[in-house]
Amino acid sequence: MTADGEMIGTVERIRGDEAHVRPDTGLSQSVRETLGWTDESEEMYPLRHESVEQIAGDEIHLKSTF
């Protein structure tokens, strides 16, 4: 989730210290660009550890400056 509470996608797998996320279909282009998820042919994208503010239950919350 973004700091604004927008759901960005679902973690599909974890490899080492990197989560791979399948973006929600309605994810805005501006959020995609901020995360570097601009290649439309990709099904999953890595979520960089430095973008994560906290993990709470089954949710990953991103920093407001991601």
Legacy VTK file of the C-alpha trace (Angstrom):
# vtk DataFile Version 3.0
C-alpha trace
ASCII
DATASET POLYDATA
POINTS 66 float
0.000 0.000 0.000
1.144 3.530 -0.648
1.370 5.996 2.223
-1.969 7.351 0.964
-3.615 3.941 1.364
-3.697 2.995 -2.332
-3.317 -0.752 -2.931
-0.550 -1.254 -5.479
-0.652 -5.016 -5.926
-0.100 -8.463 -4.485
3.181 -10.062 -3.439
3.509 -13.193 -5.561
6.898 -14.411 -4.349
9.842 -13.553 -2.145
13.420 -14.127 -3.305
16.096 -13.286 -0.781
15.221 -9.843 0.534
13.182 -8.838 -2.508
9.415 -9.140 -2.908
7.975 -9.542 -6.397
4.629 -7.804 -6.814
1.866 -8.271 -9.370
0.426 -4.749 -9.789
-3.300 -4.123 -9.446
-4.934 -3.543 -12.816
-6.159 -0.113 -11.736
-2.783 1.108 -10.505
-2.264 4.660 -11.709
0.450 5.442 -14.222
2.015 7.997 -11.873
2.472 5.369 -9.131
3.851 2.902 -11.699
6.386 5.489 -12.846
7.413 6.330 -9.289
8.041 2.653 -8.569
9.812 2.134 -11.906
7.112 -0.318 -13.028
6.662 1.063 -16.535
7.259 -2.001 -18.722
3.696 -3.102 -19.520
4.907 -6.529 -20.725
6.041 -7.509 -17.209
3.658 -9.458 -14.983
5.613 -8.882 -11.755
8.023 -6.250 -10.527
10.570 -6.212 -7.699
9.729 -4.084 -4.689
12.888 -2.477 -3.378
13.466 -2.843 0.368
14.300 0.861 0.672
10.736 1.688 -0.456
9.167 -0.115 2.523
8.115 1.808 5.626
6.688 -1.132 7.570
5.115 -4.554 7.327
1.899 -4.879 9.320
0.114 -8.211 9.270
-0.313 -9.134 5.631
0.256 -5.614 4.301
3.424 -3.886 3.159
3.264 -0.118 3.600
5.493 2.025 1.413
7.340 5.126 2.539
5.680 8.394 1.621
8.770 9.316 -0.401
8.969 6.084 -2.404
LINES 1 67
66 0 1 2 3 4 5 6 7 8 9 10 11 12 13 14 15 16 17 18 19 20 21 22 23 24 25 26 27 28 29 30 31 32 33 34 35 36 37 38 39 40 41 42 43 44 45 46 47 48 49 50 51 52 53 54 55 56 57 58 59 60 61 62 63 64 65
